[in-house]
């Protein structure tokens, strides 16, 4: 029987046990006694704060700063306790981010079943304190996410300052995101670029005001990690070379927008750039992009992306570049992510919309891509409820994360599908902060990814 949120709330208040099964079939519980308000004393003692002081220093400092802003000399809560302990739900829930918050008259207890769960609980409590301006109510919160990975894609185009991106990351932590993909698109002045323009073709980049130094980028990466985020750096490799090799190295180009994997000198330029990004980020994962091979569709000629005498990169050269980069990154102890549109044949998935760019000689290219390469499966405008591309590639042995953009029905349907099928997770493709859609995408995606619906 499907119960609505009000039914769950009433059942919880009267102590009825509701059983859920599986990572995506969770019951979210929130119990509040609205008749009893509490506030936090100025001299509040924090027990267990050392759990966050080292690897997650920024979370600790942010929480203390929020406390300082909203504590009261007459507040009744004298102690806040952070714990890592098993949370017994009497339910078959698989998540290392389960947390419990108990707000009593004189103390607040935040528990996580792991350090990840504690991060979620502390972040939730901090947001409660901020939103209520320190006027809390006696309550118990038990919650956990519908999927393991919930991320944001942040383009670094030199438009937003490091401090602005840090604030985005802090807000992302409050919303329950746990990884970030930094697309280095003209916004970081890497030494290895050695005079390369590496300017984004994005119109907003023309008004760039903040091209970061390598040290500024490294500082933002450290800030992200200290807020509990997995950091995935991204470079536009092979395709979209208006953003990298096109202007300075025309002799290395296969066509106007794609570099030539058959020219060994290509990698004399590419590898040092990858090395510097690895040095600055010390990543476990690296996104090599490889989306939208230009020329695969006739419409791209009509848009004059290629001249009439230019051709799209053959499949064999695409596979060659993927293997070269994968082997190089594996030698550095780094696992590869890439975008999946070129791996998907529309004949294989007839009920899905775009982008399924695995056409012509790319129809069976996925079979030639090593299965240790993980895939970002992006779909921005689909309205259907099923996203079998993600399930198919997962069953083939890959890690797959769905990617959505600004269309509400796509965000929610894709999230529900990922949760229902117990797939790895979702990522929200964010525009620059000034974009009118930024807040909607940021907040709507966070809720859909956490709830799985």
C-alpha positions in Angstrom: 0.0 0.0 0.0 1.4 3.5 -0.9 1.2 5.9 2.0 1.5 9.6 1.5 3.8 11.8 3.7 1.0 12.8 6.1 0.2 9.1 6.7 3.9 8.4 7.5 4.0 11.4 9.9 1.0 10.2 11.8 2.2 6.6 12.0 5.6 7.8 13.3 4.0 10.0 16.0 2.1 7.0 17.3 5.1 4.7 17.2 4.1 2.4 14.4 7.1 0.6 12.8 7.2 0.8 9.0 9.6 -1.5 7.2 11.5 -0.7 4.1 13.6 -2.9 1.9 16.7 -2.0 -0.2 18.8 1.0 -0.8 16.1 2.8 -2.9 13.0 1.7 -0.9 13.7 3.8 2.2 11.2 5.4 4.6 12.3 8.9 5.5 11.3 9.7 9.1 11.1 13.1 10.8 9.6 13.4 14.2 9.0 16.9 15.6 7.4 18.0 18.9 6.4 21.5 17.8 5.2 22.6 21.2 8.6 22.7 22.8 11.2 25.2 21.5 14.9 25.2 22.5 17.9 27.5 21.9 21.6 26.9 22.2 23.6 28.5 25.1 26.5 30.8 24.3 28.8 28.5 26.4 27.7 25.3 24.6 30.2 22.5 24.9 30.9 20.3 21.8 31.8 16.7 22.5 33.3 14.6 19.6 34.3 17.6 17.5 37.7 16.1 17.0 36.1 13.6 14.6 35.9 16.4 12.1 39.0 18.5 13.0 41.5 16.9 10.6 40.3 15.7 7.3 37.1 17.7 7.5 38.3 20.9 9.1 36.1 23.2 7.0 32.9 21.4 8.2 34.1 21.9 11.8 34.9 25.6 11.3 31.7 26.3 9.4 29.6 24.7 12.2 31.3 26.7 14.9 30.8 29.9 12.9 27.1 29.2 12.6 26.9 28.5 16.3 28.6 31.8 17.1 26.0 33.6 15.0 22.9 32.2 16.7 23.7 31.1 20.3 22.0 32.9 23.2 23.1 33.7 26.7 19.9 32.2 28.1 19.8 29.2 25.8 19.0 25.8 27.4 21.1 23.5 25.2 24.5 23.2 27.0 26.0 20.3 25.1 26.2 19.1 21.5 27.6 15.6 21.0 28.9 14.1 17.7 29.1 10.3 17.6 29.9 7.6 15.1 27.8 4.6 16.0 25.5 2.0 14.5 22.0 3.4 13.9 19.5 0.5 14.3 16.6 1.1 11.9 15.2 -2.4 12.1 15.1 -2.1 8.3 17.1 -3.4 5.4 18.8 -0.2 4.5 22.3 -0.1 2.8 23.9 3.3 3.2 27.0 4.6 4.9 25.4 8.1 5.1 22.6 7.3 7.6 22.4 10.0 10.3 20.3 10.7 13.4 19.8 14.0 15.1 18.1 14.2 18.5 17.3 17.7 19.8 16.4 17.7 23.5 15.9 20.6 25.9 19.4 20.5 27.3 21.5 18.7 24.6 21.7 17.8 20.9 23.1 14.5 19.8 24.2 13.9 16.2 25.1 10.3 15.2 26.3 8.8 12.0 26.8 5.2 11.2 30.1 6.2 9.6 32.1 9.5 9.2 30.1 10.1 6.1 26.8 9.8 8.0 28.2 12.1 10.7 29.0 14.7 8.0 25.4 14.5 6.7 24.0 14.9 10.2 26.3 17.8 11.2 25.5 19.6 7.9 21.7 19.1 8.5 21.9 20.5 12.0 24.0 23.5 10.9 21.4 24.3 8.2 18.6 23.9 10.8 20.4 26.4 13.0 20.9 28.9 10.2 17.4 28.6 8.8 15.7 28.9 12.2 18.2 31.6 13.4 19.0 29.4 16.4 15.3 28.8 17.4 15.2 25.1 17.2 12.4 22.7 18.3 12.6 19.4 20.1 12.9 16.9 17.3 14.3 13.7 16.1 15.6 13.3 12.5 16.6 10.0 10.9 17.5 10.2 7.2 19.6 8.7 4.5 20.1 9.2 0.7 18.4 7.2 -2.0 21.7 6.7 -4.0 25.4 6.5 -3.2 26.8 9.3 -5.4 25.2 12.7 -5.7 27.2 15.3 -7.5 27.5 18.7 -9.1 29.4 19.6 -12.3 31.0 23.0 -12.0 32.5 24.7 -15.1 35.6 26.8 -14.2 35.5 29.4 -17.0 37.1 32.3 -15.1 33.7 33.9 -14.5 33.3 33.2 -10.8 35.9 33.8 -8.0 37.3 31.1 -5.8 35.3 32.5 -2.8 32.0 32.2 -4.8 32.7 28.6 -5.7 33.6 27.9 -2.1 30.2 29.2 -1.1 28.6 27.0 -3.7 30.4 24.0 -2.2 29.2 24.9 1.3 25.6 25.1 0.2 26.1 21.9 -1.8 27.1 20.1 1.5 24.0 21.4 3.2 21.9 20.0 0.3 23.4 16.5 0.5 25.8 16.5 -2.5 28.9 14.4 -2.0 31.1 14.8 -5.1 32.1 17.6 -7.5 33.3 17.5 -11.1 35.5 20.6 -11.8 35.5 21.2 -15.6 38.7 23.2 -16.1 37.6 25.3 -19.1 39.7 28.4 -19.3 39.3 29.3 -15.6 42.7 28.0 -14.3 46.0 29.3 -15.7 47.8 26.0 -15.7 51.6 26.3 -16.2 51.6 23.4 -18.6 49.3 25.3 -20.9 52.4 27.2 -21.9 50.7 30.0 -23.7 47.7 27.9 -24.9 44.6 30.1 -25.1 42.3 27.4 -23.6 39.4 29.8 -23.6 35.9 28.4 -23.3 33.6 28.9 -26.3 30.8 29.7 -23.8 29.5 33.3 -24.4 29.7 34.1 -20.7 33.5 33.5 -20.8 34.0 36.6 -22.9 33.4 38.7 -19.8 35.8 36.5 -17.7 37.1 38.4 -14.6 38.7 35.7 -12.5 41.2 33.3 -14.2 42.5 31.4 -11.2 46.2 30.7 -10.5 47.1 27.0 -9.9 47.4 27.7 -6.2 43.9 29.2 -6.1 42.5 26.1 -7.8 44.4 23.8 -5.4 43.0 25.8 -2.4 39.4 25.3 -3.7 40.1 21.6 -4.3 41.3 21.3 -0.7 38.2 23.2 0.5 36.0 20.8 -1.3 37.7 17.7 0.3 37.5 19.3 3.7 33.8 19.6 3.1 33.5 15.9 2.5 33.5 16.0 -1.4 35.1 13.5 -3.8 36.8 15.7 -6.3 36.9 14.7 -10.0 38.9 17.0 -12.3 37.7 17.2 -16.0 39.6 18.3 -19.1 38.0 18.5 -22.5 40.2 15.9 -24.3 39.9 14.8 -28.0 36.7 16.7 -28.8 35.7 20.4 -28.3 39.2 21.5 -29.0 38.2 25.1 -29.5 38.9 25.0 -25.8 42.4 23.6 -26.0 44.7 22.8 -29.0 42.8 24.3 -31.9 44.4 27.8 -32.0 48.0 27.1 -31.2 48.5 23.6 -32.7 46.6 23.3 -36.0 49.1 20.7 -37.2 47.8 18.4 -34.4 44.2 18.7 -35.4 42.3 16.0 -37.3 39.6 18.5 -38.1 38.7 21.9 -36.7 37.4 20.6 -33.4 39.1 17.2 -32.8 42.8 16.5 -32.3 44.6 13.7 -34.0 45.4 10.6 -31.9 47.6 9.3 -34.7 50.1 12.1 -34.2 52.5 11.2 -31.2 53.2 14.9 -30.7 49.6 15.4 -29.5 50.5 13.6 -26.3 53.6 15.6 -25.8 51.2 18.5 -25.2 48.4 16.6 -23.5 50.3 14.6 -20.9 52.0 17.5 -19.1 48.6 19.2 -18.8 47.1 16.0 -17.2 50.2 15.7 -15.0 49.7 19.3 -13.6 46.0 18.7 -12.9 46.9 15.5 -11.1 49.5 17.3 -9.1 47.0 20.0 -8.1 44.1 17.7 -7.3 45.6 14.3 -6.3 42.5 12.6 -7.7 41.1 9.1 -7.5 39.2 9.8 -10.7 39.7 11.9 -13.8 37.0 12.9 -16.4 38.5 12.8 -19.9 35.1 14.0 -21.5 35.1 12.7 -25.1 31.6 13.8 -25.8 30.0 14.9 -29.1 32.4 13.9 -31.8 31.8 16.7 -34.3 30.7 15.7 -37.8 28.8 12.6 -36.8 25.6 14.4 -37.6 24.8 16.4 -40.8 23.3 19.2 -38.8 26.8 20.0 -37.5 27.8 20.9 -41.0 24.8 23.2 -41.4 25.9 25.0 -38.2 29.4 25.3 -39.8 31.1 23.5 -37.0 33.0 21.7 -39.7 33.8 22.7 -43.3 32.3 20.6 -46.1 35.7 19.0 -46.8 36.2 17.9 -43.2 35.2 14.6 -41.7 34.4 13.2 -38.3 37.0 11.3 -36.4 36.8 7.5 -37.3 35.8 5.2 -34.5 39.2 3.5 -34.4 41.0 6.7 -33.6 38.4 7.5 -30.9 39.1 4.1 -29.3 42.8 4.6 -29.7 42.8 7.9 -27.8 40.6 6.5 -25.0 43.0 3.6 -24.5 46.1 5.9 -24.6 44.6 8.2 -21.9 43.2 5.3 -19.8 46.6 3.5 -19.8 48.4 6.8 -18.9 46.1 7.6 -16.1 46.1 4.1 -14.8 49.9 4.3 -14.6 49.3 7.3 -12.3 46.9 5.3 -10.1 43.9 7.3 -11.4 40.6 5.8 -12.7 38.9 7.2 -15.8 35.4 8.7 -16.2 34.1 9.8 -19.6 30.8 11.0 -21.1 28.7 8.2 -22.7 26.9 9.8 -25.6 29.3 8.3 -28.2 28.8 4.9 -26.8 25.1 4.7 -27.2 23.3 3.6 -30.4 19.7 4.9 -30.8 18.7 1.6 -32.5 19.7 -0.1 -29.2 17.6 2.2 -27.1 14.6 3.2 -29.4 12.5 4.7 -26.6 15.0 7.2 -25.4 15.7 10.7 -26.6 19.2 12.2 -27.2 22.0 12.4 -27.0 22.6 9.0 -28.5 25.5 9.7 -30.8 26.8 6.2 -31.4 25.7 6.2 -35.1 27.4 5.4 -38.4 30.8 3.7 -37.7 30.3 4.3 -33.9 27.3 2.0 -33.6 29.3 -0.7 -31.7 32.0 1.4 -30.2 31.1 0.6 -26.6 32.3 -3.0 -27.1 35.8 -1.6 -27.7 36.0 0.6 -24.6 37.6 -1.1 -21.6 35.0 -1.9 -18.9 37.2 -0.3 -16.2 36.3 3.1 -17.7 33.3 4.7 -15.9 30.6 6.6 -17.7 28.6 9.8 -17.1 25.4 9.0 -18.9 24.0 12.5 -19.8 20.4 13.1 -20.8 19.0 16.6 -20.6 15.6 16.7 -22.3 14.2 13.2 -22.0 10.6 13.0 -20.7 10.2 9.2 -20.4 10.4 7.4 -17.1 12.9 4.7 -18.2 16.6 5.3 -18.7 17.9 1.8 -19.8 21.2 3.2 -21.1 22.4 3.6 -17.5 21.1 0.1 -16.4 22.6 -1.6 -19.5 26.1 -0.1 -19.1 26.0 -1.0 -15.3 25.1 -4.6 -16.1 28.0 -4.7 -18.5 30.3 -4.1 -15.6 30.8 -0.3 -15.6 30.2 2.3 -13.0 27.6 4.7 -14.4 26.3 8.0 -13.1 23.3 9.7 -14.7 23.6 13.4 -15.6 20.7 15.8 -15.8 20.4 19.6 -16.5 17.5 22.0 -16.2 14.4 20.1 -17.3 12.4 19.2 -14.2 10.7 16.1 -15.5 14.1 14.7 -16.6 15.7 15.5 -13.2 13.0 13.6 -11.3 12.4 10.7 -13.7 16.1 10.0 -14.1 16.6 10.2 -10.3 13.7 7.8 -9.7 15.0 5.3 -12.2 18.5 5.4 -10.7 17.1 4.9 -7.2 14.6 2.2 -8.2 17.3 0.2 -10.0 19.9 0.7 -7.3 22.4 2.4 -9.7 25.4 4.4 -8.5 24.1 7.9 -8.6 23.4 11.2 -10.4 25.2 14.5 -11.2 23.6 17.9 -11.9 25.2 19.9 -14.7 25.4 23.4 -13.3 25.7 26.6 -15.3 27.7 29.6 -14.1 26.3 31.3 -11.0 24.9 34.2 -12.9 22.7 32.0 -15.0 19.0 32.3 -14.3 18.6 28.5 -14.0 21.4 28.0 -11.5 19.3 28.0 -8.3 16.6 25.8 -9.7 19.0 23.2 -11.0 21.1 23.3 -7.8 18.2 22.9 -5.4 15.8 20.8 -7.5 18.5 18.2 -8.3 19.6 17.9 -4.7 16.2 17.0 -3.5 15.6 14.6 -6.4 18.9 12.9 -5.9 18.5 12.6 -2.1 14.9 11.3 -2.2 15.2 9.3 -5.4 12.1 10.6 -6.9 
